Amino acid sequence: MTVTIAIGGAIVCLAQNPAPSDAGTTAPDFEELPELKASEILKPEILKGPNYTVREPVPTSSGMNQFTIDSDFGVFQADGNEMLLQRVKEIYMIAKLKDVSRTDEFEQSLVTAAKGPYNAAKNVVKDPANAVSSASKGLMKFFGRTEQTIKHVAKGETQKDTDGNKMEQMIGYTKAKGKIAVSMGIDPYSTNSVLQKELDNVAWASWAGGFTFSAATFPISGPVGATLTITDVSSAIGDLLSQKSPAELKAINGSALRNMGASAKDTERLLNNTAFTPTEQTKFVFNLKSLDGVANRGVFVRAAAEKSSDEADAVFCVQTSALMSQLHKGEHPLARIVMIENFPVCIAKDGKVIVALQWDYAAWTSGAAAFSGEVQKLAGESGGHKPMLVVISGQMSPRLQQELQTRGITVHDRFSPGPLK
């Protein structure tokens, strides 16, 4: 399910999915969505690395560039530019973690762990498909579910083990794993199951076997290192992810959402929506919190909670809220958020109507024409003619730019180009 379908009809319009148009043109002439070429749109250091190659065909379905990555560790899919950066960095780190697991120190740590008091918990912490790690399909992304698994395992082993509380052991392991992942600049709750397996191995050796781990021994350098830093979370979020359990993150996020005006129902629904990993949930809340003084942020929370159903949806919400935050802190201080169907639109303090969204490639389609008409209506409410601005993270076709400008809409594309040249 694509993010554009999940977030609602308004996004479907701008997503360029062809639909009947009543834009008023006598002879509609819309663009076909292209299939892009990876070698033409990506920075060379992202196109190919020591352990992977991005396949050449890049469909642009629903506004997201759809990437396929062939790697030494399997084939990975990336829905959109931002997820491509994440997957590339994860491939680099999988290779580094595998190198770590081949060292003598690591092997000795496994021997120590096997003799230690935590060995009874090994099957739980080392099983990414059924225990604490975030595997694909969104399983165990929130601590509530992980906690149930931990309690179940602990209850089954309590009679055989009198050395300690399994719950406390699992919390300790989870935090150790989180610190390792954050130190590497990757998401400890990533849905990349290959990465999770390698993280589990190193975290187990570190937590139970005393293995000394330092991400500083294998930094990503050169142009690719500079490009991939875009996937790093802020230091504030990084501290939360490395120090707090998912349950604690959930409580912190819930309090922040309620303080910014989200309803109890919408807050609870977002916190329990497994399309968001604890990391994506925290980043989304952090971005909305940074919109200090902006009214009606709760409507975005409601749309995200109700319409998000997979990882691509969560990434869309996170990156769109990040764009809003950038605009608010920069040249366009925002006053409030309003909705066009299920899509959040910003109203600046000077009255300007601003559409800001994470979008990889935007073309002039019947859907874009219909959505631009809705933006014009919003700008013309109460007899006014407020200025309009459309900001997207990726690229607009020349035709789309021309059509929007003809309608009096200022455009700014490549606001956050990420892996694009």
N, C-alpha and C positions, 0 to 999 in steps of 0.2 A: 504494500500500500504506500503510495507516495505522499510526501508531506503536503503537496498542494491539495490532494483530495482530502486528506485528513483534517486540515485546518479549515476547510470550508469553501463555500461557493465563491466568495470574493477572491480567494487565492487561486481557485481554479481559473478565474478570468485572467489574472495576471500571469498564471502559469503557462499560458499559451496553449491550453488544450482547446482545439477548435470547437466553437459552439455557435449557435445561431446568434446573429448580431442585429441590433436595431440601432446602430450608431448613426444612421441617417444618410449614409453614403449611397449613391445611386448604383455604383458598380464596385462593390467591395473587392479590394485587391490586397489579400493578406499574404504574409510570408509563410513558407513551409519551414518547419524546424529542421535545422541542418544536422548532419552527423559530422562532428568536428574531428580533427586529427590531433592526437596527443603531442606529436612532435612539433606541431605548429602553435599550440596554445600553452604548453607547459615549459617552465624553466628547465634547462638541460639537467641540472642537478636533481630535479624531482622526477624527470622522465625515466631515468635509469640510475640504479645504484649497484653496489657490489653484490647484493643478494636479490635483486628484483628488477623487473622491467614493466612499465605501464603499457598495456596493449594500445595499438594505434587507434582503432575506432573508439570514438567517444560520443555516444548518443546523448541528446539533450532533453530527454524526457522530463516533462513537468518542471522545466526550469532548472533542473539539477543536471550537471554533467555526470554521466554514469561511467565510472572507471572500473576496469578489470586489471588486476595486478598479478602477474606471474612471479612467484618468488621461490626461493630454495625451500620454503616451509609450507608451500601450498598456494592455492589461488585465492586471492582476496577480492572482495567487491567493495567499492567506495561510492556511496551516494552523495556526490557533491564535492566541491573543491576542499572544503574544510575537512571532511572525512578522509579525503585522499591524503592530506598532510598528516592526519592522525595515523593512518595505516602505514604510511611510509616510515614515520618515526618508530612505530611499533615493530616493523620489520628490522630496522636497524637494531633495536633493543633486544629483539628475539635472538639475533646473531650474537650480541654481546653477552647475553645471559647464558647462552649455550657454551660460549667460550669459558665463562666463569665456572660452569658446572663440570668442566673437564680438568680443573686444577686439582692438585694434590690436596690443598687446604680444604677445598670443598668436599672431596671424597672422605677426608678424615672427619669432617664435621658430620657427615651422614652416619659414620660409625659411632661417633659420640652421641648423636641424637637417638640412635637405635638402643643405646644402653641407658638413656635418660628416663626421667619420670614421665615425660610427655609422649612416650612411644605409643601408648594406647590411643592417642588422638590422631595418629598418623593417617589412618584411612580417611578420616573426616577432612583434615586440612589439605591432603594431597589429592582429593577427588574433585576436580573442577566441574565435572558434569553434574554431580549430585550433592555437593556440599557448599562451601563458602564462596567459591569464586563465581564471577559473573560470566557464565557461558553465553553462547548465542541464544537467541529466542527470548532474551530478557529475563531468564530465570535467576532468582535469588538476588535481584538488584537492590532490594531494600532489606534493611536489617530485620524487619519484622518477619520476613520469610526465612532469612538465614537463622534468626534466633529460634524459630520453631524447629528447624533441622538440628541445630545444636542441642536444644533441650531434649529432642527425641533421642539423639544418639547418647547424650549423657545419661538420660534416664535408663536406657537399655544397658549401660555399662556400670551404673552406680554400684551394684552389688558386687561387681568383680574388682572395682577400683576404689580404694580408700585413700589414695595419695593426694587427692585434690579435687577441686571443683572443675568439671569439664567446661562449664560455661565461662569461668574466668580464664581458663586456658585458651579457649577459642577467641575470646575478646583480645587477649594478649597477642595471639598469632595474627589476627586480622589487622591490628594496629601496626605490628611489625611489617607486615606485607605492604600496608599503605605507605609507611615511611620509605620503604625501598622504592616503590613505584614513583612517589612524588619526587624523590631525590633524582630520579632519572627523567623527570619531566613528562611522565606518562600517567594515564588515568588508571588508578588501582581497580576501578570497576569497569574497565573496558570490556566490550562484548567479544573481543578477539580471544577465542578460546585457546589458540596456540600460544599467545602471549601469556594468558592466565596460567597455563601449565608451567611455563618457564619461571614465572613469578612465584608460583607455588613452590617449586623446587628450591629456589634460592631463599625464599622466606622461611621455609622449613629448616634448611640447613643453618640459617642465621638464628632463628628463634629457639629451636630445640637443640642445635648442635654447636652454637657459639661461633658460627662462621662470621668473619669480619668482612662486611661488604661496603664498598665505596664506589658510588657512581662516578666520582671524579677521576677514576682511573681509565675511563673510556668515554670521554666527551665526543660529541659529533662536532667536527671542526669544518672550516672552509665555508663555501657558499651554501651548501646544504644545511649546515648547522645554523646559519643565520636565518634561512628560510623556515626551518622547522621550529624555531623558537616561538613562532606565532601560535603553536599549539599548546604552549605552556600556560598554565593557569597563573593568576596573580599570586603574589606571595601570601596575601591574606587568605585566599581560597586554599592554596597549598598547605598552609599551616593547619587549616581546619581539617583537610582531608588526611593529613598525616597524624593529627592528634585526637580526632574525634571518631567514634564509631558511627556506622550508618544510622543507628538509632538516635545518637546525639545530634548528628547532622539534621535528621528529620525534625527533631524538636526545635533546633535553632532556626531552620527554614520556616517551620510553621509559625513561630513567633514573629518572624520578620514579615511574612505574608499578611498576617492579621493586623500588624501594626501599620502596614501600608494601605489597608482598607479592603483586602480580599475577604470575602465571606467565609464563615467557618466551613460551609459545605464545599465551596470551591477550593479552599485550602486543603481540606482533607482529601479531596479527589485528586489534586495534583500530587500531594505527598505519597499517595498510594498508586499513582499511575506508573506502571513499570516500563513505559516507553522512556522514562528518565532514569538514568543511573543516578546514584547519589551525587556523583560529580556534576552531571548535567543539571540536575535539580538545584544544586547549590549555586552553580554558575548563573542559572536563570534568575534565581531569587536575588543573587548578588547584583546582577545587572539592573533588575527592577528597583532594588533598594537604592541604587546610585541615582535614580531619577528623582532625587529629593525635591519635594514640593510639587511634583507632577500629579495632577488629579486623575482619578478613575483608572489607576493601574490595575485594579481588580478585574476589569473586563478582559485584559490580556491573560490574566491568570485563569479566568473562566474558560476562555477559548483554548488555551493550552491544555487545561485539565480535561476538557470534554472531547477535544478533537485529536489529540495526539495518541497514536497507537503504535508507533515504532521508533527506532533510533533516529531515523532521518527527520521525523517530526520534532523530536527533542532538539536536535541540532539546529533546525530552522528557528525554533523559539529562542534558543540561546543566542544564536548569531544575530537575529533580528533585534532582540532586546539590547545586544551589545552595540549595534548601530545606533539605536535610539539613545543610548547612554553617551556615545561619542558626540552625537549631534547636540545633545542637551548640555554637555560640558564645553562644547565648542562655540560655533557661530550661531547656533539656533536653539537657544534656551526654550524648553517646552513648557506648556501650561497644562495640557491635559491629553488624554487618550480617548478617542471615540471609535466606534465600530462601523465598518462597511461590511454588512453581513457578519462573518466571523473573523474578519481581518482587522487588526488594530491600526488605526491611522492617528498620527500625531497632529495636534494643533499647537503651534508655537506661541510664545507670549506676544509676538507681534501680529498674530492672527493667521500666519502662513499655514497652509495645509501641507503636511509632509508625509509622504509614503516612504518608509524606510524598511527595506527587507533584504534578507539574505537570499541572493539569487545568482546563479552561475552564468546563465545565458538567457537574455530576454529578447524576443522578437515581436514584430507587429503582427498580431493575430486578431481574430474576431474577439477573443476573450480580452486581450489587452485593450481593444477599442471600447468594449463595454465597460471595463473597469475605469478607464480614463474618463468616461462619461460620468460615472458615479463620483469620481473625485471632483470633477467640474461642478456637479450639483452641490456637493458639500461645500465647496468654496463659494458658491453663489447663494447660499442660504441667507435668509433675512435681507435679501436685496443687495448683499455685498458682493464684491468681486475680489476675494482674498487671493494673494499669490499662492502658487502651488509649486511643490518641489518633489521630485521622485529621486530617491537615492537607493542604489543597489550595490551589493558587494562586488558583483562580477561585471560581465560585459553586456552592453546593449548593442543590438544591431543598428547600423546607421539609419535604417528605415524607421525603427522605433523612435530613435532620438528625434528624427525629423517630424514624425507625426505628433509626438508629445509637445514639442516646441511650437508646432503650428497651433496647438490648442492652448497655448499660453502656459505650458508646464515646463519649468526649468528641470533639467536632468543632470544627474551626477552619477556616472557609472564607475566601476573599478574603485569603489570607495575602500574596499578591503580585498585586493586581488588574490592574496594568498599564493597559490602555486603558479598563477598565470604569469606569462612573460610581461 
